[in-house]
Every structure is written in C-alpha cells, then in structure tokens.
Amino acid sequence: MSDPAFYFFNIVNQVDFFYPGVRYTAIINQFPLVIATRMHLSLDSLLTVYSVSFVVVRLFYFFLANNVFKNRAAGYAIIAISFVGVAESYFRPTSESTIALLNSILLYAWLCYADNKSNWGRLKSPISLFVTILLIVFGYVTHPIALFSLFFVLVFFALEKYKLNTLYPYLAVFFLFAIFTFKVFIGKNGVDHNSLYGNLIQSPFSILAELKTYYPYRFFMHHFKWIYYPYAILLGFALFASFKKHKWYVPAFLAAATFVYFVIACTSFKEGDSNMQMEKIFLPMIMFAALVFAASIQQFSYKNKMGLVTIAVVVVAMSMVINLKKYKPKYTKRISDIRHEVVALANNLENRKLVIKSEQIKQMPLGYCWAYGIETLVISTIDKNTEPLTVFIFDDPESISDKMKQPDNFMPARFQTSFRQSNFNKTYFNLPEQEYIVWDEDFKSYH
C-alpha cells in the first residue's frame, strides 16, 4: 500500500534512511533495509527484509519488556496491540503511533523493574527518575497520542504499586504535562497538536450529545461485531481481574481512562479518515485493557492464572485468525491484479510510462492508491518476465501535461510529480527516458 511503498522506494533509491517531515522515529525499522541495500541484495530480497523489519521492531520491544525487564504483563500488551482491534492496519506497517504505544509499554516495564531493584541503594531514585524522564521524552516526541498512554502507565503503576504517597509518580506526570504544554502552546509543532485537540477544545460541552454523529464512533460500532468484540472480552476480564486484586480503584481508573480516551479519539477525528487510521486511534484502549489484565493476574493462584492466561491467548488468536481470514485474500488479490493484469497488459506496450484514471481500476479491490506509480515500478522490476514500467494514476492528465512531456521525469506519487531519471539508483530502478502517455485500457472486462 501507499505508505510502505513510498518509504521502501525512497530508502532503496537513496540507499539511506528516509523520514519525511519530522518523523525521525520512522527510521527505527529501517536499519535492516538500509544495511541490506548497501549489501546490494536483490530487490525482492529487500522487500522481504523490509516486511520482516516491522515484526522485528515489535520483537525487540517485546524482548526488552519481557526478557530484560522481566515483565510479562508488558510483553502481553505488546502482543495484544499487534493483533487485537486492528484489521486493515494489520497489513499496513505503522511507525510513529505504534512506536509511541510500544514506548509507553516499555515505560511500564521499566517502572516495575526499577521498583524491584532494592540493591541499587541510594542511586535507585536518581537512576529511576532519569530513565523514566528519558522514556517519557522519547515516547511523547514519537507521536502526540503518547500523552494518553504514558499518562495511563504512570497512574496505573502508582495505583498498582501503592506509590500515591510518594513524590516519584507526581514528578513524572508533571514532566509529561510540561512537555505537552510546551508542544501545544510554545513549540513549533503546536499546529499538529491543535489539529488533534482542536475539536475537543472548540466544543467541550456539546461533545457527548454529538458523539453518536462522529465518524469514529460510527466506525467503532459498525466494526464492533468482528474487530472490537475480542477487545470487549479483554476489557471485561481486565475489569474483573483488577477488581479481584485491587478492589475498586484500579478497575474504576481503567473504566474512566477508557471512556475519556474513547471520547477524545472520536472527537479529535470526528470528520473521519481512512479505515486504517480509524483502527489505529483506538489502539491505546487495547493497551490499557491488556496491561491491566496481564498485570492483575500475576499474583493469582496457579490454577486461576492458567485459566485466565488461556483466555488471554484465545482472545489474541481469535482476533488474529479472523482478520487474517478476512483481509489476506483482499490484499493478495490486489497484488495479483496489479501484477497479472495492469503490469502484464502494460508490458505489451512500447511506452513504459503510462497515466490512467482511478475510475479505470475502481472495480479492483483496494485498487486505487496515491503511490501506484511506485508500486507498478517495483512489481514490474522484480518480475523477470517484465521490463520496468510505471503506471501513474491521475484523474486530470491535462493538468500535468507539462510534467508528462518531460522525458527525464518520473512521477512517483500524486504529491510528488517531479523526480528526474538521473536521480534513480540504477542498481535497482530504471526507466527509459520517454514521455508519459495516457492509457485508456478498460479493466472492467477482466472482472
């Protein structure tokens, strides 16, 4: 799909890290691909390396939380946000928002780990506070959504470990909101934050009355029966397990945090966005429930613990299997359509640089995307039976006729229509210097 195709092309073409705008944490999963590109591995091998890298990032955080900091609850939370509450996003590598959640979970693992280190003596408090602040800073600058997951972790830790009578959690929360205040009111990224919280600030008293009309609310309810009911099961058992262990205060906090975040998420994106984006905004709630559930059952008896662990595994597996079964065929067919219909037919033409309109492929599942020019170039390049070509989607070709007439121009995406041929990494990508032509192929006859 668009984002990973765009990132992949730029990383391989430049043989370097790629972070558009200020998305610096997007480079975390790029190390394997950059190294593999500098080793001159084949293009199809690079695709595999890039795909695996997103799993490796999660495994790395899981290793730190579960094996280094010895926190199984944090490990389970990482597994949960990878499978529960996502469908389309499961097949779309995410960067900043996912890294933000992983950082928040890692913060919880660190807090518990440091709390158990009585042998650190006088250095315990300074070390704990210093590393905590580092994780808060790194977690928050990754993505604004981390404000909620970091705050949840700090308060849950204080409640679970009975730290409310100590200064430590209050300092951490104060520091978190100091960063938030700086970002929103003083820092250069205030616009980004205002776009996230603007709707909430504009009409705070009418939100609950209007909530059912907001797109994210309707998305959540519409997809509840197959995306979010595993989450509902997890949340229910999290409330039960936390009440069993902590009585009222932890489950009350979990319920309140979940409700408040749900309202904020719906309000912040009330006009809607892609399904993938909608799925991602609800992921912090999965983290809340998974962390509380897994942390609460740690002190249960072996028999009760094994029963609840079985439920936890079943919830994750159920969500994973349902989504794989529902979405894998759509994505594999999309790749097949591009390769065996669009690229295969284009390969019969003399010209290797083509422009089509989105309506020509609208009958193909998940057919349109803004990085189609890159996708068709990559797929045609790795196919040994096809010479490199590119099919660019634009609904008004006349408006870009000047770009199309430049023989040395490559148009990778709708927002990037000038990319000179001399800028190609000739080891991997190549196109003849030709003008783009409008391709009027009717793909309806193939479905």
C-alpha positions as CSV (number, residue, x, y, z in Angstrom):
1,M,0.0,0.0,0.0
2,S,0.9,3.6,-0.3
3,D,3.0,4.4,2.8
4,P,5.2,1.4,2.8
5,A,5.7,1.5,-0.9
6,F,6.7,5.2,-0.7
7,Y,9.1,4.6,2.1
8,F,10.5,1.5,0.5
9,F,11.2,3.2,-2.8
10,N,12.9,6.2,-1.2
11,I,15.1,4.1,1.2
12,V,16.3,1.8,-1.6
13,N,16.6,4.5,-4.2
14,Q,18.7,6.8,-1.8
15,V,20.4,3.9,0.0
16,D,19.8,5.8,3.2
17,F,17.2,6.4,5.9
18,F,14.0,8.2,5.0
19,Y,12.0,10.4,7.3
20,P,9.6,12.8,5.7
21,G,8.9,15.9,7.8
22,V,9.9,15.3,11.4
23,R,9.1,11.6,11.6
24,Y,12.5,10.7,12.9
25,T,11.3,7.6,14.8
26,A,10.3,6.1,11.4
27,I,13.9,5.1,10.9
28,I,13.8,2.6,13.8
29,N,12.7,-0.2,11.5
30,Q,14.7,1.0,8.5
31,F,18.1,-0.2,9.7
32,P,17.8,-3.7,8.3
33,L,16.7,-2.4,4.9
34,V,19.4,0.2,4.7
35,I,22.1,-2.4,5.5
36,A,20.6,-4.9,3.0
37,T,20.5,-2.2,0.3
38,R,24.2,-1.3,0.9
39,M,24.9,-5.0,0.6
40,H,23.3,-4.9,-2.9
41,L,20.8,-7.7,-2.2
42,S,18.2,-8.3,-4.9
43,L,15.0,-6.1,-4.9
44,D,12.7,-9.0,-4.0
45,S,15.0,-9.8,-1.1
46,L,14.8,-6.2,0.0
47,L,11.0,-6.4,0.1
48,T,11.2,-9.3,2.4
49,V,13.8,-7.6,4.7
50,Y,11.5,-4.5,4.9
51,S,8.5,-6.6,5.7
52,V,10.3,-8.6,8.4
53,S,11.7,-5.4,9.9
54,F,8.3,-4.3,11.2
55,V,7.9,-7.5,13.1
56,V,11.5,-7.3,14.4
57,V,10.7,-3.9,15.9
58,R,7.9,-5.4,18.0
59,L,10.0,-8.4,18.9
60,F,12.8,-6.1,20.0
61,Y,10.4,-4.2,22.3
62,F,9.0,-7.5,23.5
63,F,12.5,-8.8,24.3
64,L,13.3,-5.6,26.3
65,A,10.0,-5.7,28.2
66,N,9.6,-9.5,28.8
67,N,13.2,-10.7,29.0
68,V,15.4,-7.7,30.1
69,F,12.9,-6.0,32.4
70,K,11.2,-9.4,33.3
71,N,7.7,-8.0,32.9
72,R,5.2,-10.5,31.3
73,A,2.3,-8.0,31.5
74,A,4.2,-5.6,29.3
75,G,5.1,-8.4,26.9
76,Y,1.4,-9.5,26.6
77,A,0.4,-5.9,26.0
78,I,2.8,-5.7,23.1
79,I,1.3,-8.9,21.6
80,A,-2.2,-7.5,22.2
81,I,-1.8,-4.2,20.3
82,S,-0.3,-6.2,17.4
83,F,-3.4,-8.3,16.9
84,V,-6.5,-7.1,18.8
85,G,-8.6,-4.2,17.4
86,V,-6.9,-4.0,14.0
87,A,-7.9,-5.4,10.6
88,E,-6.6,-3.4,7.7
89,S,-3.8,-1.9,9.8
90,Y,-2.5,-5.4,10.4
91,F,-1.2,-5.4,6.9
92,R,0.0,-1.8,6.9
93,P,3.3,-1.1,8.6
94,T,2.8,1.7,11.0
95,S,5.5,3.8,12.5
96,E,5.0,6.7,14.9
97,S,1.8,5.9,16.6
98,T,2.7,2.2,17.1
99,I,6.2,3.1,18.4
100,A,4.6,5.6,20.8
101,L,2.5,2.7,22.3
102,L,5.5,0.4,22.4
103,N,7.5,3.1,24.2
104,S,4.6,3.5,26.8
105,I,4.5,-0.2,27.4
106,L,8.3,-0.2,27.8
107,L,8.0,2.6,30.4
108,Y,5.7,0.4,32.5
109,A,8.1,-2.5,32.3
110,W,10.9,-0.1,33.4
111,L,9.0,1.3,36.3
112,C,8.2,-2.1,37.7
113,Y,11.8,-3.3,37.1
114,A,13.3,-0.3,38.8
115,D,10.8,-0.6,41.7
116,N,12.1,-4.1,42.4
117,K,15.8,-3.1,42.4
118,S,16.4,-2.6,46.1
119,N,20.1,-3.4,45.7
120,W,20.6,-0.1,43.9
121,G,20.7,1.7,47.2
122,R,20.9,5.5,47.2
123,L,21.3,5.5,43.4
124,K,17.8,4.0,42.9
125,S,15.7,7.1,42.9
126,P,18.0,9.2,40.7
127,I,18.5,6.4,38.2
128,S,14.8,5.5,38.1
129,L,13.7,9.2,37.6
130,F,16.4,9.9,35.0
131,V,15.5,6.8,32.8
132,T,11.8,7.5,33.3
133,I,12.1,11.0,32.0
134,L,14.1,9.8,29.1
135,L,11.4,7.3,28.2
136,I,8.7,9.9,28.6
137,V,10.5,12.3,26.3
138,F,11.2,9.7,23.7
139,G,7.7,8.3,24.0
140,Y,6.0,11.7,23.7
141,V,8.0,13.2,20.9
142,T,7.3,10.0,18.9
143,H,3.6,10.9,18.5
144,P,1.1,13.1,20.3
145,I,-1.1,10.1,21.0
146,A,1.5,9.0,23.6
147,L,0.2,11.6,26.0
148,F,-2.6,9.3,26.9
149,S,-0.7,6.0,27.0
150,L,2.1,7.5,29.0
151,F,-0.2,9.1,31.5
152,F,-2.2,5.9,31.9
153,V,1.0,3.9,32.6
154,L,2.2,6.4,35.2
155,V,-1.1,6.4,37.1
156,F,-1.6,2.7,36.8
157,F,1.8,2.0,38.1
158,A,1.2,4.3,41.0
159,L,-2.1,2.7,41.9
160,E,-0.9,-0.9,41.4
161,K,2.3,-0.4,43.4
162,Y,0.8,1.8,46.0
163,K,3.0,4.8,45.2
164,L,0.5,7.6,45.6
165,N,2.1,8.7,48.8
166,T,5.5,9.2,47.1
167,L,6.7,12.1,45.1
168,Y,8.0,10.0,42.2
169,P,4.8,9.5,40.1
170,Y,3.8,13.1,40.6
171,L,7.1,14.3,39.2
172,A,6.8,12.1,36.2
173,V,3.2,13.2,35.5
174,F,4.2,16.9,35.9
175,F,7.1,16.4,33.5
176,L,4.8,14.7,30.9
177,F,2.3,17.6,31.0
178,A,5.1,20.1,30.9
179,I,6.2,18.6,27.6
180,F,2.6,18.6,26.4
181,T,2.1,22.3,27.3
182,F,5.3,23.2,25.5
183,K,4.3,21.3,22.4
184,V,0.8,22.8,22.2
185,F,1.4,26.4,23.2
186,I,5.0,27.2,22.7
187,G,6.7,24.7,20.4
188,K,6.8,24.6,16.6
189,N,4.5,21.6,16.5
190,G,1.6,23.4,18.0
191,V,-0.3,23.2,14.8
192,D,-0.1,19.4,14.7
193,H,-1.3,19.2,18.3
194,N,-4.1,21.7,17.7
195,S,-5.3,19.6,14.8
196,L,-5.5,16.7,17.2
197,Y,-7.2,18.5,20.1
198,G,-8.8,21.4,18.2
199,N,-12.3,19.8,18.0
200,L,-12.2,18.9,21.7
201,I,-11.3,22.5,22.7
202,Q,-13.8,24.1,20.5
203,S,-16.9,22.4,21.8
204,P,-16.2,20.6,25.1
205,F,-19.8,20.8,26.4
206,S,-21.6,19.5,23.4
207,I,-19.4,16.5,22.7
208,L,-21.4,13.8,24.5
209,A,-24.6,14.9,22.8
210,E,-23.0,14.9,19.4
211,L,-20.8,11.8,19.9
212,K,-23.0,9.4,18.0
213,T,-22.8,11.5,14.9
214,Y,-19.0,11.5,14.8
215,Y,-17.4,9.2,12.2
216,P,-15.0,7.3,14.6
217,Y,-18.0,6.4,16.9
218,R,-20.0,5.0,14.0
219,F,-16.9,3.2,12.7
220,F,-16.3,1.6,16.1
221,M,-19.9,0.5,16.4
222,H,-20.1,-0.7,12.8
223,H,-17.0,-2.8,13.2
224,F,-17.7,-4.0,16.7
225,K,-19.1,-7.4,15.7
226,W,-15.9,-8.6,14.2
227,I,-13.0,-6.2,15.0
228,Y,-13.8,-5.0,18.5
229,Y,-15.7,-7.7,20.3
230,P,-12.4,-9.5,21.2
231,Y,-11.4,-6.2,22.8
232,A,-14.6,-6.1,24.7
233,I,-13.9,-9.6,26.0
234,L,-10.4,-8.5,27.1
235,L,-11.7,-5.3,28.7
236,G,-14.3,-7.3,30.6
237,F,-11.8,-9.7,32.0
238,A,-9.4,-6.8,32.8
239,L,-12.1,-5.2,34.9
240,F,-12.8,-8.5,36.6
241,A,-9.2,-9.4,37.3
242,S,-8.3,-5.9,38.5
243,F,-11.3,-5.8,40.8
244,K,-10.4,-9.2,42.2
245,K,-6.9,-7.9,43.0
246,H,-7.3,-4.2,43.7
247,K,-11.0,-3.8,44.6
248,W,-12.5,-0.7,43.1
249,Y,-9.7,1.9,42.4
250,V,-7.9,0.2,39.5
251,P,-11.0,-1.0,37.6
252,A,-12.5,2.4,38.2
253,F,-9.4,4.1,36.7
254,L,-9.4,1.7,33.8
255,A,-13.1,2.3,33.0
256,A,-12.6,6.1,33.3
257,A,-9.5,6.2,31.2
258,T,-11.1,4.1,28.5
259,F,-14.2,6.2,28.4
260,V,-12.3,9.5,28.4
261,Y,-9.9,8.4,25.7
262,F,-12.8,7.0,23.5
263,V,-14.5,10.4,23.7
264,I,-11.3,12.2,22.9
265,A,-10.4,9.9,20.0
266,C,-13.9,10.2,18.5
267,T,-13.8,14.0,18.9
268,S,-10.3,14.5,17.5
269,F,-11.1,12.6,14.3
270,K,-14.8,13.4,14.1
271,E,-14.7,14.1,10.4
272,G,-13.2,10.7,9.8
273,D,-10.2,9.3,7.9
274,S,-9.1,6.1,6.3
275,N,-10.1,2.8,8.0
276,M,-6.5,2.2,8.8
277,Q,-6.3,5.5,10.6
278,M,-9.6,4.9,12.5
279,E,-8.3,1.5,13.7
280,K,-5.1,3.0,15.0
281,I,-6.7,5.7,17.1
282,F,-8.4,3.0,19.2
283,L,-5.3,1.0,19.9
284,P,-4.4,2.8,23.2
285,M,-7.6,1.3,24.6
286,I,-6.3,-2.1,23.7
287,M,-3.1,-1.3,25.5
288,F,-5.0,-0.1,28.7
289,A,-7.0,-3.3,28.9
290,A,-4.2,-5.7,28.1
291,L,-1.8,-4.2,30.5
292,V,-4.2,-4.1,33.4
293,F,-5.4,-7.6,32.7
294,A,-2.0,-9.2,32.4
295,A,-0.6,-7.3,35.4
296,S,-3.6,-8.1,37.6
297,I,-3.4,-11.9,37.2
298,Q,0.3,-12.1,38.1
299,Q,-0.4,-12.8,41.8
300,F,-3.3,-15.2,41.2
301,S,-3.1,-18.8,42.1
302,Y,-1.6,-21.1,39.5
303,K,-4.9,-22.7,38.6
304,N,-6.8,-19.4,38.2
305,K,-3.8,-17.8,36.5
306,M,-3.6,-20.6,33.9
307,G,-7.3,-20.3,33.2
308,L,-7.1,-16.5,32.6
309,V,-3.9,-16.9,30.6
310,T,-5.7,-19.3,28.3
311,I,-8.5,-16.7,27.8
312,A,-5.8,-14.1,27.0
313,V,-4.2,-16.3,24.4
314,V,-7.6,-17.2,22.9
315,V,-8.6,-13.6,22.6
316,V,-5.4,-12.7,20.7
317,A,-5.5,-15.8,18.5
318,M,-9.2,-15.3,17.7
319,S,-8.7,-11.7,16.6
320,M,-5.6,-12.6,14.6
321,V,-7.3,-15.5,12.7
322,I,-10.5,-13.6,12.0
323,N,-8.6,-10.7,10.5
324,L,-6.1,-12.8,8.5
325,K,-9.0,-14.8,7.1
326,K,-11.0,-11.6,6.2
327,Y,-8.2,-9.4,4.8
328,K,-5.4,-11.5,3.5
329,P,-7.4,-12.5,0.4
330,K,-8.2,-8.8,-0.4
331,Y,-4.5,-7.8,-0.3
332,T,-3.1,-10.8,-2.1
333,K,-5.7,-10.3,-4.9
334,R,-4.8,-6.6,-5.1
335,I,-1.1,-7.6,-5.7
336,S,-2.2,-10.2,-8.2
337,D,-4.4,-7.7,-10.0
338,I,-1.5,-5.2,-10.3
339,R,1.0,-7.8,-11.5
340,H,-1.1,-10.1,-13.7
341,E,-3.5,-7.5,-15.2
342,V,-2.2,-3.9,-15.0
343,V,1.5,-4.6,-15.3
344,A,1.1,-7.6,-17.6
345,L,-1.0,-5.6,-20.1
346,A,1.2,-2.6,-19.9
347,N,4.2,-4.7,-20.6
348,N,2.8,-5.3,-24.1
349,L,3.1,-1.6,-24.9
350,E,6.1,0.1,-26.3
351,N,5.9,3.0,-23.9
352,R,6.9,2.2,-20.3
353,K,5.5,5.4,-18.6
354,L,1.7,5.5,-18.5
355,V,-1.1,7.5,-16.9
356,I,-4.5,6.1,-16.1
357,K,-7.6,7.5,-14.2
358,S,-8.7,6.0,-10.9
359,E,-12.1,5.1,-12.4
360,Q,-10.4,2.6,-14.7
361,I,-9.4,0.3,-11.8
362,K,-12.2,1.2,-9.3
363,Q,-13.7,-2.3,-9.7
364,M,-10.5,-3.9,-8.4
365,P,-10.4,-4.5,-4.7
366,L,-8.3,-1.8,-2.9
367,G,-7.3,-0.8,-6.4
368,Y,-6.6,2.9,-6.1
369,C,-3.7,4.4,-4.1
370,W,-1.6,7.5,-4.5
371,A,1.7,5.6,-4.8
372,Y,0.6,3.4,-7.7
373,G,3.5,4.7,-9.8
374,I,5.9,3.3,-7.3
375,E,4.1,0.1,-6.8
376,T,3.9,-0.7,-10.5
377,L,7.6,0.2,-10.9
378,V,8.7,-2.1,-8.1
379,I,6.4,-5.0,-9.2
380,S,7.5,-4.8,-12.8
381,T,11.1,-4.6,-11.8
382,I,11.2,-7.7,-9.7
383,D,9.2,-9.7,-12.3
384,K,11.8,-11.4,-14.6
385,N,9.3,-11.5,-17.5
386,T,8.6,-7.8,-17.4
387,E,10.7,-4.8,-18.3
388,P,10.5,-1.9,-15.8
389,L,7.4,0.3,-16.3
390,T,5.3,2.7,-14.2
391,V,1.5,3.3,-14.3
392,F,0.7,6.7,-12.6
393,I,-2.9,7.4,-11.5
394,F,-4.2,10.9,-12.1
395,D,-7.8,11.9,-12.9
396,D,-6.9,15.1,-14.8
397,P,-3.9,14.3,-17.0
398,E,-4.3,17.5,-18.9
399,S,-3.4,19.5,-15.8
400,I,0.0,17.7,-15.6
401,S,0.7,17.6,-19.3
402,D,3.9,19.6,-18.9
403,K,5.2,17.0,-16.4
404,M,4.2,14.2,-18.8
405,K,6.1,15.7,-21.7
406,Q,9.4,15.7,-19.9
407,P,11.3,12.5,-21.0
408,D,13.5,12.5,-17.9
409,N,10.7,12.9,-15.4
410,F,9.3,10.1,-13.1
411,M,6.1,10.7,-11.2
412,P,6.1,8.5,-8.0
413,A,3.1,9.9,-6.2
414,R,0.3,12.4,-6.6
415,F,2.1,15.0,-4.4
416,Q,5.5,14.4,-6.0
417,T,5.3,14.7,-9.8
418,S,8.9,15.6,-10.5
419,F,11.6,13.1,-9.9
420,R,14.4,13.2,-12.6
421,Q,15.7,10.0,-14.1
422,S,19.2,10.9,-13.1
423,N,18.1,10.6,-9.5
424,F,17.4,6.9,-10.0
425,N,19.5,4.3,-8.2
426,K,20.5,2.4,-11.4
427,T,21.2,-0.8,-9.4
428,Y,17.5,-1.2,-8.6
429,F,15.3,1.1,-10.6
430,N,15.4,2.1,-14.3
431,L,13.0,3.6,-16.8
432,P,13.7,4.7,-20.4
433,E,13.6,8.4,-21.0
434,Q,10.1,8.7,-22.5
435,E,7.2,10.9,-22.3
436,Y,4.2,9.7,-20.3
437,I,1.2,8.7,-22.4
438,V,-2.5,8.4,-21.4
439,W,-3.5,4.7,-21.3
440,D,-7.2,4.2,-22.0
441,E,-7.3,0.5,-21.1
442,D,-10.7,-0.6,-19.8
443,F,-10.1,-3.1,-17.0
444,K,-13.8,-3.8,-16.4
445,S,-13.8,-6.6,-18.9
446,Y,-11.3,-8.5,-16.7
447,H,-13.7,-8.8,-13.8
